[in-house]
């Protein structure tokens, strides 16, 4: 695919002095908001979480304070982007499906908070170019390599794009494990419920750490660290008790037919649906 060839180095990466890549303008109809706007919403989100959810963070110091960074997370719910970004004292950029940006007020809001629209079902090249431009400027990018939210709480396979992004931009990679967000808002549930959520930022991998690895090894190692982090979080007594309580009430599994109905909305490059259970 065109964007994969781009990431392999067949084209020049836009530098700090370059204008945004051709094609990005069709996505971006307004410049990004100033940093004060982002800094206003970051603590506001944290206050909102504290009122509605019990959120616990560990390892925030593992996110480098400067330089290009890929913050790589498992994807349990719609809560994940603000959950992972809110406690970090640097601005985060993140991918978003292009369709989420079509309604202008919503699109501007996402862009103002660092959203980069990507046409997953068509050609994502413009979004990839803009992402590389932001990383080359020394910024942080939040990415979910599963490509979609989990259906059952398990960790899905990782798409390979983030490894190429890291190599092209010489970015540090910070694996992040999220646990409890699935129980708070599973994909098959139309509305969220109260929950207990834990987020763990794991030690970073710097370019010199993965320089001798091939992409398959890098992807496997990042996934392994996240999977172990999620298991460690779910082994905490408070989350074990919360999940036991949900199970007793029958709230830890979708109602009959819910997954089949929701699967029609699934998006992926391959267009695959959810395997029958």
Legacy VTK file of the C-alpha trace (Angstrom):
# vtk DataFile Version 3.0
C-alpha trace
ASCII
DATASET POLYDATA
POINTS 277 float
0.000 0.000 0.000
1.063 3.573 -0.644
1.374 4.570 3.003
3.469 1.490 3.793
5.852 2.317 0.945
6.092 5.829 2.360
7.032 4.513 5.785
9.686 2.259 4.274
11.592 5.381 3.278
10.785 5.730 -0.399
9.708 9.347 0.107
11.093 12.258 2.100
9.645 12.963 5.541
8.310 16.542 5.839
10.605 18.471 8.167
9.876 21.300 10.579
10.244 23.921 7.875
8.045 22.067 5.396
4.426 22.851 4.804
1.910 20.120 5.741
1.853 17.215 3.327
-0.283 17.547 0.240
-3.758 16.212 0.944
-3.786 17.066 4.639
-5.626 20.304 3.872
-8.749 18.359 2.925
-8.830 17.040 6.488
-7.676 20.144 8.344
-9.964 23.107 7.769
-8.605 25.041 10.740
-5.222 25.372 12.449
-4.689 23.487 15.709
-5.620 25.316 18.885
-2.898 26.924 21.031
-1.326 24.995 23.877
-3.318 26.877 26.521
-6.516 25.360 25.089
-5.106 21.855 25.476
-3.770 22.679 28.954
-7.233 23.888 29.960
-8.886 20.623 28.992
-6.230 18.308 30.408
-6.967 19.060 34.107
-10.663 19.401 33.314
-10.671 15.832 32.026
-8.881 14.619 35.150
-11.422 16.354 37.399
-14.221 14.789 35.355
-12.713 11.335 35.762
-12.399 11.793 39.533
-16.102 12.640 39.779
-17.314 9.734 37.655
-14.659 7.020 37.935
-11.970 5.733 40.208
-8.871 6.090 38.021
-5.414 5.126 39.264
-2.177 5.941 37.392
1.304 4.477 37.797
4.548 5.073 35.914
3.816 8.541 34.520
7.500 9.374 34.911
8.260 6.846 32.154
6.992 9.237 29.471
9.955 11.357 28.261
9.440 15.083 28.818
10.729 15.999 25.354
11.567 14.511 21.989
9.464 12.326 19.686
7.479 9.706 21.586
5.017 7.002 20.575
2.709 6.175 23.487
1.401 2.721 22.531
-1.740 1.502 24.346
-4.153 -1.395 24.344
-7.644 -0.321 23.288
-10.505 -1.206 25.644
-13.004 1.636 25.211
-13.770 5.130 23.920
-12.274 6.404 27.194
-8.748 5.314 26.298
-7.380 8.423 24.487
-8.247 10.931 27.241
-7.381 8.358 29.916
-3.859 7.916 28.577
-3.237 11.571 27.704
-4.732 13.489 30.644
-2.061 12.887 33.342
0.931 13.556 31.071
2.395 17.053 31.247
3.043 17.362 27.543
0.697 17.671 24.628
-0.395 14.462 22.914
-1.493 13.917 19.333
-3.655 10.940 18.367
-5.202 9.187 15.373
-8.930 9.359 14.757
-11.155 7.810 12.136
-11.886 10.377 9.424
-15.662 9.976 9.797
-15.443 11.328 13.373
-14.178 14.656 12.002
-16.885 15.235 9.378
-19.238 17.169 11.663
-17.354 20.459 11.895
-17.842 21.343 15.580
-16.822 17.831 16.634
-14.007 17.768 14.084
-12.603 21.077 15.297
-12.786 19.911 18.915
-10.861 16.717 18.151
-8.273 18.637 16.117
-7.884 21.228 18.842
-6.938 18.458 21.256
-4.446 16.875 18.858
-6.625 14.658 16.675
-5.201 13.573 13.309
-7.928 12.216 10.984
-7.015 9.077 9.051
-9.013 7.569 6.196
-8.718 3.932 7.251
-11.167 2.679 4.638
-9.501 4.635 1.826
-5.974 6.018 1.717
-4.482 6.958 5.107
-1.339 8.411 3.522
-2.180 12.045 4.327
-2.678 11.209 7.999
0.547 9.208 8.085
2.495 12.123 6.583
1.027 14.540 9.110
1.871 12.122 11.918
5.498 11.901 10.812
5.624 15.677 10.588
4.435 16.009 14.189
6.923 13.394 15.408
9.744 15.104 13.520
8.852 18.262 15.430
9.579 16.329 18.635
5.982 15.758 19.668
4.191 12.844 21.346
1.720 10.594 19.551
-0.857 8.351 21.222
-1.474 5.202 19.184
-3.602 2.054 19.522
-2.008 -0.637 17.339
-4.938 -3.043 17.650
-6.696 -0.607 15.325
-10.054 -1.010 17.031
-11.580 -1.524 20.475
-11.583 -5.020 21.955
-14.804 -7.008 21.801
-14.230 -9.192 24.848
-11.505 -7.487 26.895
-8.655 -9.540 25.425
-5.637 -8.006 23.682
-5.894 -8.273 19.899
-3.139 -8.558 17.280
-1.049 -5.451 16.634
-0.873 -3.767 13.258
2.706 -3.127 12.115
2.497 0.586 11.282
3.745 1.938 14.610
7.114 0.173 14.251
7.796 1.937 10.951
6.646 5.257 12.432
9.075 4.833 15.313
11.995 4.043 13.012
11.330 6.885 10.571
11.045 9.442 13.382
13.595 7.907 15.801
10.936 8.050 18.506
10.963 6.533 21.959
8.192 3.963 22.490
6.275 3.947 25.781
4.019 0.878 26.195
0.869 1.609 28.212
-1.442 -0.948 29.835
-5.085 -0.015 30.487
-7.329 -2.227 32.632
-10.922 -1.659 33.715
-11.956 0.611 30.840
-13.522 -2.380 29.087
-15.645 -3.097 32.147
-16.639 0.588 32.368
-17.644 0.870 28.713
-17.439 -2.323 26.650
-17.832 -1.968 22.920
-21.142 -3.798 22.883
-22.699 -1.434 25.458
-24.247 1.821 24.113
-23.539 3.852 27.257
-20.801 3.773 29.912
-21.253 2.804 33.544
-19.292 3.554 36.701
-16.031 1.678 36.995
-12.532 1.301 38.382
-9.777 1.956 35.833
-6.027 1.519 36.215
-3.436 2.849 33.744
0.242 1.839 33.832
3.004 3.574 31.827
5.809 1.071 31.303
9.534 1.836 30.841
10.298 3.282 27.396
12.161 1.686 24.529
14.575 4.170 22.951
15.799 3.981 19.326
19.117 2.500 20.436
17.215 -0.246 22.293
15.385 -1.505 19.202
17.894 -0.514 16.498
19.007 -4.131 15.961
15.500 -5.609 16.043
13.378 -6.264 12.992
9.811 -4.944 12.965
8.327 -8.298 13.960
10.542 -8.481 17.050
9.771 -4.881 18.020
6.025 -5.341 17.651
6.106 -8.625 19.570
8.113 -7.109 22.426
5.853 -4.063 22.794
2.760 -6.278 22.722
4.284 -8.650 25.294
5.011 -5.777 27.679
1.503 -4.386 27.349
-0.088 -7.818 27.801
1.948 -8.472 30.948
1.062 -4.998 32.217
-2.662 -5.596 31.697
-2.437 -8.951 33.502
-0.582 -7.317 36.389
-3.238 -4.612 36.700
-6.094 -7.119 36.652
-4.342 -9.112 39.395
-4.790 -6.182 41.792
-7.388 -7.069 44.451
-9.616 -4.064 43.787
-9.980 -4.893 40.089
-10.416 -8.589 40.838
-13.250 -7.770 43.231
-14.851 -5.367 40.728
-14.790 -7.976 37.963
-16.166 -10.663 40.320
-19.063 -8.385 41.223
-19.803 -7.660 37.555
-19.738 -11.381 36.793
-22.188 -12.178 39.582
-24.590 -9.608 38.149
-24.093 -10.920 34.623
-22.773 -7.538 33.484
-19.416 -8.775 32.216
-20.741 -10.261 28.977
-22.864 -8.874 26.160
-26.581 -9.611 25.961
-27.587 -12.116 23.310
-27.150 -10.687 19.827
-25.327 -7.541 20.969
-21.955 -8.474 19.477
-23.511 -9.545 16.186
-25.342 -6.229 15.918
-22.343 -4.138 16.907
-20.021 -6.057 14.563
-21.636 -4.356 11.586
-19.922 -1.153 12.679
-16.468 -2.714 12.894
-13.812 -1.007 10.754
-10.544 -2.410 9.579
-8.381 -2.388 6.492
-9.410 -5.913 5.643
-13.091 -5.331 6.337
-13.260 -8.492 8.426
-16.120 -8.988 10.848
-16.060 -10.523 14.282
-15.361 -14.268 14.312
-18.269 -16.336 15.493
-17.983 -17.308 19.124
LINES 1 278
277 0 1 2 3 4 5 6 7 8 9 10 11 12 13 14 15 16 17 18 19 20 21 22 23 24 25 26 27 28 29 30 31 32 33 34 35 36 37 38 39 40 41 42 43 44 45 46 47 48 49 50 51 52 53 54 55 56 57 58 59 60 61 62 63 64 65 66 67 68 69 70 71 72 73 74 75 76 77 78 79 80 81 82 83 84 85 86 87 88 89 90 91 92 93 94 95 96 97 98 99 100 101 102 103 104 105 106 107 108 109 110 111 112 113 114 115 116 117 118 119 120 121 122 123 124 125 126 127 128 129 130 131 132 133 134 135 136 137 138 139 140 141 142 143 144 145 146 147 148 149 150 151 152 153 154 155 156 157 158 159 160 161 162 163 164 165 166 167 168 169 170 171 172 173 174 175 176 177 178 179 180 181 182 183 184 185 186 187 188 189 190 191 192 193 194 195 196 197 198 199 200 201 202 203 204 205 206 207 208 209 210 211 212 213 214 215 216 217 218 219 220 221 222 223 224 225 226 227 228 229 230 231 232 233 234 235 236 237 238 239 240 241 242 243 244 245 246 247 248 249 250 251 252 253 254 255 256 257 258 259 260 261 262 263 264 265 266 267 268 269 270 271 272 273 274 275 276
